[in-house]
Amino acid sequence: MQNTTGNCGKCGICLTVCPVFKVLKEEQASPRARVQLIRAYEDKKLPSSPLLKELISKCVMCGSCAAICPSGVDHNSKFMEMRSELIAAEGDRVEIRGLVYLLAKEQRLRLSMGMARMGQAVLPDFLAKKYKLGNIAVTNYPKLNKKPFRSTIPEEIAPEGEERGTVLYFTGCATNYIFDQTGFATISLLSKMGYRVITPKKQCCCSIPMLYHGGVKEAQANIQNNVACFDRESIDAILVDCPTCGSALKKEFPAMMRKFGLDAEAADRIAAKTQDLMSFVYANLEHLNFEETNPACEKNVTYHLPCHLKNSFVSAERLLDAIPAIEYTPAANGADCCGGGGTFFYEYPDVSKKMASTKIESARETGAALWLTDCPVCRINLEGQLDDDDTLTMMHPAVYLLSLLQK
């Protein structure tokens, strides 16, 4: 992987988009500072330490700094590599190590999610309200799927009406274990547009959480498995309903396959076909028939733009604007980071809470009844911090669009 840290001119443009810096207002919390710390470490001028690990890790890995950098510094890749080195040297929290362990094998993840679901069923309400993970009370976490989503559907689903093509669906872990309504809505929308949908049963975690927490070796098997599942010639697109998974397929798979010395060309083919679900729906909008009026459906909506969607794909906002039946009201800071950042909201709850609080207040001010977002972690973070009397309901855009279709 090319080392671009030497390109940094310390201009400070990255400070204008870094969500952590905006909250802390400290130079050491800026992308520019992290790059200089990494250079000092690589030049043997700075030793490994718990403080260095914290400074490098206090980042949501949104990619905004790399997207705006005029010098082409690949911040995310360097931050990820540095995290791995520092975790190897300094260790990591036991719960984070446990997460990497579970995500490395689909059967481990499936077993643990089944146990967690049983735990949700028996945990007394007073304890669920009392204890928090990050800023979120246990009772405010979403209920897990009764069964993993992929186990409830055929691997291949024929289109409704005229067939226009074939797509592969990467569900990600969140849809498979938490938000199955997103999966059902996705398949229904694609089928109604005339697409045959193939959802490979053997797919597994995209590996982003492992890569961000030093689990490069653990990620290798998952990445190879997913590349084998999705490298098919006779498909029109590979669709993701989670922008972080999409970023993995488009960016991390090719980079990591090269790092492992494996078939990077297969990963390149996958990257070239990977699209965000809502972008694909927008491109095929003429194949969907929406109700002009439907009193049963909320029309007033607002939207949170996830960082990985903003920096890797195209916002779903253009889709919301394109459908006359929708009354879309943008929030003042709709494109700002919510502070979710994978496990960031759990590891740095104080910083995350400041980000989420401003987002929630702006969403309330729109007067919208529905708050849409594509990212499951953003949804968990924001929805989990809503007040009990909030009238906002969060959901994936796919679920909302399906509710607007003519019956």
C-alpha positions in Angstrom: 0.0 0.0 0.0 1.5 3.3 -1.1 2.7 5.5 1.8 1.3 9.0 1.3 1.8 10.5 4.7 4.9 12.4 3.3 2.6 14.3 1.1 1.0 16.1 4.0 1.6 19.9 3.7 0.0 20.6 7.1 -2.4 23.0 5.4 -5.2 22.2 7.8 -8.0 21.8 5.3 -8.8 18.5 6.9 -9.6 20.3 10.2 -12.7 21.8 8.5 -14.3 18.4 7.9 -13.1 16.3 10.8 -16.1 15.7 13.2 -13.9 14.8 16.2 -11.8 18.0 15.8 -15.0 20.1 15.5 -16.1 18.8 18.9 -12.7 18.8 20.8 -11.1 21.8 19.1 -7.7 20.3 19.9 -4.8 20.0 17.4 -4.0 16.6 18.7 -7.5 15.4 17.7 -7.0 16.5 14.0 -6.2 14.3 11.0 -3.2 16.6 10.4 -1.8 15.8 13.8 -2.4 12.1 13.4 -0.4 12.1 10.2 2.5 13.8 11.9 2.4 11.4 14.8 2.5 8.5 12.4 5.5 10.0 10.6 7.3 10.5 13.9 6.6 6.9 14.9 7.7 5.5 11.5 10.9 7.6 11.8 11.6 6.0 15.2 11.3 9.5 16.9 8.2 8.5 18.8 7.7 5.2 20.7 4.5 3.3 21.1 2.4 4.2 24.2 -1.1 4.1 25.5 -1.5 7.8 24.8 -0.4 7.5 21.2 -2.8 4.6 20.7 -5.7 6.8 22.1 -4.8 9.8 19.9 -4.7 7.6 16.8 -7.9 5.7 17.7 -10.0 8.7 18.6 -11.3 8.9 15.1 -14.6 7.8 13.5 -12.8 6.7 10.3 -15.3 8.6 8.2 -12.9 9.3 5.4 -13.8 13.0 5.1 -10.1 14.1 5.6 -8.9 11.8 2.7 -11.8 13.0 0.5 -10.9 16.7 0.9 -7.1 16.4 1.1 -5.5 18.4 -1.8 -2.2 16.4 -1.4 -3.8 13.0 -1.8 -3.0 11.7 1.7 -4.7 8.3 2.2 -5.6 8.9 5.8 -7.8 5.9 6.4 -5.3 3.4 5.2 -2.5 4.9 7.4 -4.8 5.2 10.4 -5.9 1.6 10.0 -2.3 0.3 9.7 -1.2 2.4 12.7 -4.1 1.1 14.8 -3.0 -2.5 14.0 0.6 -1.8 15.1 -0.5 0.0 18.3 -3.0 -2.7 19.2 -0.3 -5.3 18.7 2.0 -3.3 21.0 -0.4 -2.0 23.6 -3.3 -4.4 23.5 -7.0 -3.5 23.3 -10.1 -3.6 25.4 -11.4 -7.1 26.0 -14.8 -6.4 24.6 -13.3 -5.0 21.3 -11.1 -8.1 21.1 -14.2 -10.2 21.6 -15.9 -8.4 18.8 -13.1 -9.1 16.4 -13.1 -12.8 17.5 -16.8 -13.1 16.8 -16.8 -11.4 13.4 -14.0 -13.6 12.1 -16.3 -16.6 11.9 -19.9 -16.5 10.8 -20.9 -19.4 13.0 -19.5 -17.6 16.1 -21.4 -14.5 15.2 -24.6 -16.4 14.6 -24.3 -18.2 17.9 -23.5 -15.0 19.9 -26.4 -13.1 18.3 -28.8 -15.9 19.2 -27.6 -15.8 22.8 -27.9 -12.0 22.8 -31.5 -12.3 21.5 -32.3 -14.6 24.4 -30.7 -12.1 26.8 -33.0 -9.4 25.4 -36.0 -11.5 26.1 -35.2 -12.2 29.8 -33.4 -9.0 30.9 -35.7 -7.2 33.4 -36.9 -3.7 32.2 -35.4 -1.9 35.2 -31.9 -3.3 34.4 -32.3 -2.6 30.6 -33.1 1.0 31.4 -30.4 1.4 34.0 -27.3 0.0 32.2 -25.8 1.7 29.1 -23.5 0.7 26.4 -21.9 4.0 25.4 -24.6 6.6 25.7 -27.4 4.2 24.9 -29.5 2.4 27.5 -29.7 -1.3 26.8 -33.5 -1.0 26.5 -33.0 1.4 23.6 -31.0 -1.0 21.4 -33.0 -2.6 18.6 -34.5 -6.0 19.1 -32.6 -8.6 17.2 -34.1 -10.6 14.3 -35.9 -13.8 15.3 -33.9 -15.6 12.7 -30.9 -14.4 10.6 -32.4 -12.7 7.6 -30.4 -14.8 5.0 -31.8 -18.0 6.5 -35.4 -16.8 5.9 -35.2 -16.2 2.1 -34.2 -18.3 -0.9 -30.7 -17.6 -2.3 -32.3 -16.6 -5.6 -35.6 -14.6 -6.0 -37.2 -14.1 -9.4 -38.4 -10.6 -10.5 -42.0 -9.5 -10.6 -43.0 -9.1 -14.3 -40.5 -8.4 -17.0 -36.9 -9.4 -16.1 -34.4 -6.6 -16.6 -31.3 -8.1 -15.1 -29.7 -9.8 -12.2 -28.1 -8.3 -9.1 -26.2 -9.7 -6.1 -27.2 -8.4 -2.6 -24.6 -8.0 0.1 -26.7 -7.8 3.3 -24.0 -7.0 5.8 -24.3 -8.2 9.5 -26.8 -5.5 10.6 -29.5 -6.5 8.1 -28.8 -10.2 8.7 -29.1 -10.0 12.5 -30.8 -6.7 13.5 -32.8 -4.9 10.7 -34.4 -7.7 8.7 -37.1 -5.3 7.5 -34.4 -3.5 5.5 -33.6 -6.8 3.8 -37.2 -7.7 3.0 -37.8 -4.1 1.6 -34.6 -4.2 -0.5 -35.6 -7.5 -2.1 -39.1 -6.4 -2.7 -38.0 -3.1 -4.3 -35.5 -4.8 -6.6 -38.1 -7.5 -7.6 -40.7 -4.9 -8.4 -38.1 -3.1 -10.6 -37.7 -6.3 -12.6 -34.4 -7.6 -11.2 -33.6 -11.1 -10.2 -32.0 -11.0 -6.7 -29.2 -13.4 -5.6 -28.3 -13.2 -1.9 -25.3 -15.6 -1.4 -25.8 -17.7 1.7 -22.1 -18.0 2.3 -21.4 -14.3 2.5 -20.0 -13.0 5.8 -18.9 -9.8 7.6 -17.4 -7.2 5.3 -14.4 -7.1 7.8 -14.3 -3.3 8.3 -14.8 -3.6 12.1 -11.9 -6.1 12.2 -9.6 -4.0 10.0 -10.3 -0.9 12.2 -9.4 -2.8 15.3 -6.2 -4.6 14.4 -7.8 -7.8 13.1 -6.1 -7.9 9.7 -5.2 -11.6 9.9 -8.7 -12.4 11.0 -10.2 -10.3 8.2 -8.3 -12.2 5.4 -10.5 -15.3 5.5 -13.7 -13.2 5.4 -12.5 -11.1 2.5 -11.4 -14.1 0.5 -14.8 -15.8 1.2 -16.8 -12.7 0.1 -14.7 -12.2 -3.0 -15.4 -15.8 -4.0 -19.1 -15.3 -3.3 -19.5 -12.1 -5.3 -17.1 -12.5 -8.3 -19.6 -13.5 -10.9 -19.7 -12.4 -14.5 -23.3 -12.6 -15.3 -24.6 -9.9 -13.0 -25.4 -6.3 -13.5 -24.5 -4.9 -10.0 -23.6 -5.8 -6.5 -25.9 -3.8 -4.1 -25.3 -2.8 -0.5 -27.8 -1.3 1.9 -25.1 -0.3 4.3 -22.6 2.4 3.0 -19.8 1.1 5.3 -20.1 -2.4 3.7 -20.1 -0.7 0.3 -16.9 1.2 1.2 -15.3 -2.2 2.1 -16.3 -3.8 -1.2 -15.2 -0.8 -3.3 -12.0 0.2 -1.4 -10.8 -2.2 1.2 -11.3 -5.5 -0.7 -8.9 -4.6 -3.5 -6.4 -3.0 -1.2 -6.4 -5.9 1.2 -6.3 -8.6 -1.5 -3.1 -6.9 -2.8 -1.7 -6.7 0.7 -2.4 -10.4 1.2 -0.8 -11.2 -2.2 -4.1 -12.8 -3.5 -6.3 -12.3 -6.5 -6.8 -8.5 -6.5 -8.3 -8.6 -10.0 -11.3 -10.4 -8.7 -11.7 -7.7 -6.0 -11.3 -5.0 -8.6 -14.2 -6.6 -10.6 -16.3 -6.6 -7.5 -15.5 -3.0 -6.7 -16.4 -1.9 -10.2 -19.9 -3.4 -9.8 -20.6 -2.3 -6.3 -23.4 0.3 -6.0 -25.3 1.8 -3.1 -28.9 0.5 -3.1 -30.6 3.9 -3.2 -28.4 5.0 -6.1 -29.5 1.9 -8.0 -33.1 2.6 -7.2 -32.7 6.2 -8.3 -31.3 5.0 -11.7 -34.3 2.7 -12.1 -37.0 5.0 -10.7 -39.2 4.7 -13.8 -39.8 1.1 -13.0 -41.5 1.8 -9.7 -45.1 3.2 -9.3 -45.7 5.4 -6.3 -49.0 6.4 -4.8 -49.8 10.0 -5.3 -51.7 10.1 -2.0 -51.7 7.6 0.7 -53.0 8.8 4.1 -51.6 5.7 5.8 -48.0 6.8 5.0 -46.1 9.6 6.5 -45.0 12.1 3.8 -42.9 14.5 5.9 -39.4 13.1 6.3 -35.9 14.2 7.0 -32.6 12.5 6.3 -29.2 11.8 7.9 -26.4 11.4 5.4 -23.9 8.7 6.6 -20.2 9.6 6.3 -19.3 6.5 4.2 -22.2 7.3 1.8 -21.1 10.9 1.5 -17.5 10.0 0.8 -17.9 6.9 -1.4 -21.3 7.0 -3.1 -24.2 9.4 -3.8 -26.7 10.7 -1.2 -30.2 9.3 -1.1 -31.4 12.9 -0.9 -31.7 13.2 -4.7 -34.1 10.2 -4.6 -36.3 11.8 -1.9 -36.4 15.1 -3.9 -37.4 13.2 -7.1 -40.6 11.6 -5.7 -43.4 14.2 -5.6 -45.4 12.3 -2.9 -42.6 12.9 -0.4 -42.4 16.1 1.6 -38.6 16.1 2.3 -37.3 18.7 4.8 -33.5 18.7 5.0 -32.1 19.1 8.5 -29.6 22.0 9.1 -26.7 19.6 9.7 -28.0 16.6 7.8 -24.6 15.8 6.3 -22.7 16.1 9.6 -21.3 13.0 11.4 -23.5 11.5 14.1 -20.7 10.1 16.1 -21.5 6.5 15.6 -18.3 5.5 13.8 -18.6 1.7 14.2 -17.6 1.3 17.9 -16.7 5.0 18.4 -20.0 5.7 20.2 -19.1 3.0 22.6 -15.4 3.8 23.1 -15.7 7.6 23.3 -19.3 8.3 24.5 -18.7 11.9 25.6 -17.5 13.0 22.1 -20.1 11.0 20.4 -22.9 12.4 22.5 -22.1 15.9 21.5 -22.2 15.0 17.8 -25.5 13.1 18.2 -27.2 15.7 20.3 -26.9 18.4 17.7 -28.1 16.0 15.0 -31.2 15.0 17.0 -32.1 18.6 17.8 -31.8 19.6 14.1 -34.0 16.7 13.1 -36.6 17.7 15.6 -36.6 21.2 14.3 -37.7 20.0 10.8 -41.0 18.8 12.2 -40.6 15.6 10.3 -42.3 12.4 11.5 -39.7 10.1 9.9 -35.9 10.3 10.0 -34.3 8.2 7.3 -30.7 6.9 7.1 -28.9 4.2 5.3 -26.3 3.3 7.9 -27.3 0.8 10.6 -24.7 2.1 13.1 -25.9 5.7 12.6 -29.4 4.5 13.2 -28.5 2.6 16.4 -26.6 5.6 17.7 -29.2 8.2 16.9 -32.4 6.2 17.6 -30.9 5.0 20.8 -30.5 8.6 22.1 -33.9 9.8 21.3 -36.1 10.7 24.2 -39.0 8.5 25.1 -41.5 11.2 24.1 -39.8 11.9 20.7 -42.2 11.7 17.8 -39.4 10.9 15.3 -39.3 7.3 13.9 -36.1 6.1 12.2 -35.9 3.7 9.3 -33.9 2.8 6.2 -35.0 4.6 3.0 -35.8 1.2 1.4 -38.5 0.5 4.0 -40.0 3.9 3.5 -40.1 3.7 -0.3 -41.7 0.3 -0.2 -44.5 1.8 1.9 -45.2 4.4 -0.8 -45.6 2.0 -3.7 -49.0 1.4 -5.3 -50.6 -1.7 -4.0 
